Amino acid sequence: MCIRDRVTTALIDVSVDVAFLGTNGFSVRRGMTTPDQAEAVAKRAMVAAGRRCVVLADSSKAELVHFHRFAELDDVALLITDRRLDEETAEHQRFYQYCVIRQYDLWWHDFTFMAVAVEEAGPRPWIWSDYAWHHPEAFFEKMPKSVVQSNWYYGGEFKPDIAYVKAYDQIEAHGYDQIPTGSNWSTKDNFEGTVRYCSQTIPRERLKGFLQTVWRPTIEEMRPKHLEAIACIERARNAFIEDTNR
């Protein structure tokens, strides 16, 4: 019996909490791969033996695809790599060693995975919509219709030629449910403007509410801004009722 068969046979009766593995390559499309068939067979057995699979691989292995696959990406509970892996706004993340934000197809893979997990648990997935500002083609091609959208804009003018305002119209044109988001961060008139504009452009069946974002901590010195935000909501509510009754 060759070593490969002995390893595979031995692992049939083994059960571990976490199986730690290396890989010659990992990709969204092909998962974990190796050029060696015997190694792939053994690693498949190791993945099957573990309740969770953790893969350790440096960033040079990213998107490398070899002949033999031993695990799908979904089989891996955690991928540990170095800081050179493709990141979004890496400068913003430099103080957070535990955080890696992936982009392009990797981002969409992760987001779709999480959206499905949320739906299977019962709630609806919900996301900020600013990806659509700069990448509308990819956004509307890949974003599931089941995901509730919260576009946000904090300015005082509501003109369709303003990109952030235009996004409300684009999202509506593609048939997504929305929870438009305003704030008194820049001006106290924004939230009422958000409610008036979106009430006129988004049908009620797809308008699922509004979100007010103060973006200030709930501490005593910020009490005036929070009270102002509450007053903004009252004015917006009255405007909504007024527009509805017309």
ChimeraX attribute file (.defattr): number of C-alpha atoms within 10 A of each C-alpha:
attribute: neighborCount
match mode: 1-to-1
recipient: residues
	/A:1	5
	/A:2	7
	/A:3	10
	/A:4	15
	/A:5	13
	/A:6	11
	/A:7	17
	/A:8	17
	/A:9	13
	/A:10	12
	/A:11	20
	/A:12	12
	/A:13	8
	/A:14	12
	/A:15	14
	/A:16	14
	/A:17	10
	/A:18	15
	/A:19	19
	/A:20	17
	/A:21	15
	/A:22	16
	/A:23	23
	/A:24	17
	/A:25	22
	/A:26	26
	/A:27	16
	/A:28	17
	/A:29	13
	/A:30	19
	/A:31	21
	/A:32	29
	/A:33	26
	/A:34	21
	/A:35	15
	/A:36	13
	/A:37	15
	/A:38	16
	/A:39	18
	/A:40	21
	/A:41	17
	/A:42	20
	/A:43	26
	/A:44	15
	/A:45	19
	/A:46	23
	/A:47	23
	/A:48	18
	/A:49	19
	/A:50	17
	/A:51	12
	/A:52	16
	/A:53	22
	/A:54	18
	/A:55	17
	/A:56	14
	/A:57	18
	/A:58	17
	/A:59	17
	/A:60	14
	/A:61	17
	/A:62	17
	/A:63	15
	/A:64	18
	/A:65	20
	/A:66	17
	/A:67	11
	/A:68	17
	/A:69	23
	/A:70	22
	/A:71	20
	/A:72	15
	/A:73	17
	/A:74	12
	/A:75	15
	/A:76	18
	/A:77	13
	/A:78	14
	/A:79	16
	/A:80	13
	/A:81	16
	/A:82	12
	/A:83	15
	/A:84	11
	/A:85	16
	/A:86	15
	/A:87	17
	/A:88	14
	/A:89	12
	/A:90	17
	/A:91	8
	/A:92	9
	/A:93	14
	/A:94	12
	/A:95	9
	/A:96	9
	/A:97	9
	/A:98	9
	/A:99	12
	/A:100	19
	/A:101	14
	/A:102	18
	/A:103	14
	/A:104	11
	/A:105	12
	/A:106	14
	/A:107	14
	/A:108	16
	/A:109	15
	/A:110	15
	/A:111	16
	/A:112	16
	/A:113	12
	/A:114	13
	/A:115	18
	/A:116	15
	/A:117	14
	/A:118	14
	/A:119	13
	/A:120	10
	/A:121	8
	/A:122	8
	/A:123	10
	/A:124	14
	/A:125	18
	/A:126	16
	/A:127	15
	/A:128	14
	/A:129	20
	/A:130	17
	/A:131	13
	/A:132	19
	/A:133	16
	/A:134	10
	/A:135	10
	/A:136	15
	/A:137	10
	/A:138	13
	/A:139	17
	/A:140	16
	/A:141	9
	/A:142	12
	/A:143	16
	/A:144	14
	/A:145	12
	/A:146	14
	/A:147	18
	/A:148	20
	/A:149	25
	/A:150	22
	/A:151	24
	/A:152	22
	/A:153	23
	/A:154	22
	/A:155	21
	/A:156	16
	/A:157	13
	/A:158	18
	/A:159	11
	/A:160	13
	/A:161	9
	/A:162	12
	/A:163	14
	/A:164	20
	/A:165	22
	/A:166	16
	/A:167	21
	/A:168	26
	/A:169	15
	/A:170	16
	/A:171	21
	/A:172	19
	/A:173	11
	/A:174	11
	/A:175	13
	/A:176	21
	/A:177	23
	/A:178	27
	/A:179	22
	/A:180	26
	/A:181	22
	/A:182	29
	/A:183	24
	/A:184	24
	/A:185	16
	/A:186	13
	/A:187	12
	/A:188	20
	/A:189	19
	/A:190	24
	/A:191	31
	/A:192	22
	/A:193	19
	/A:194	27
	/A:195	23
	/A:196	18
	/A:197	17
	/A:198	22
	/A:199	19
	/A:200	12
	/A:201	13
	/A:202	21
	/A:203	14
	/A:204	13
	/A:205	8
	/A:206	14
	/A:207	19
	/A:208	15
	/A:209	14
	/A:210	19
	/A:211	18
	/A:212	18
	/A:213	16
	/A:214	19
	/A:215	11
	/A:216	12
	/A:217	11
	/A:218	11
	/A:219	8
	/A:220	8
	/A:221	10
	/A:222	12
	/A:223	13
	/A:224	10
	/A:225	18
	/A:226	20
	/A:227	12
	/A:228	14
	/A:229	21
	/A:230	15
	/A:231	13
	/A:232	21
	/A:233	22
	/A:234	14
	/A:235	15
	/A:236	21
	/A:237	16
	/A:238	13
	/A:239	17
	/A:240	16
	/A:241	10
	/A:242	11
	/A:243	13
	/A:244	10
	/A:245	7
	/A:246	5
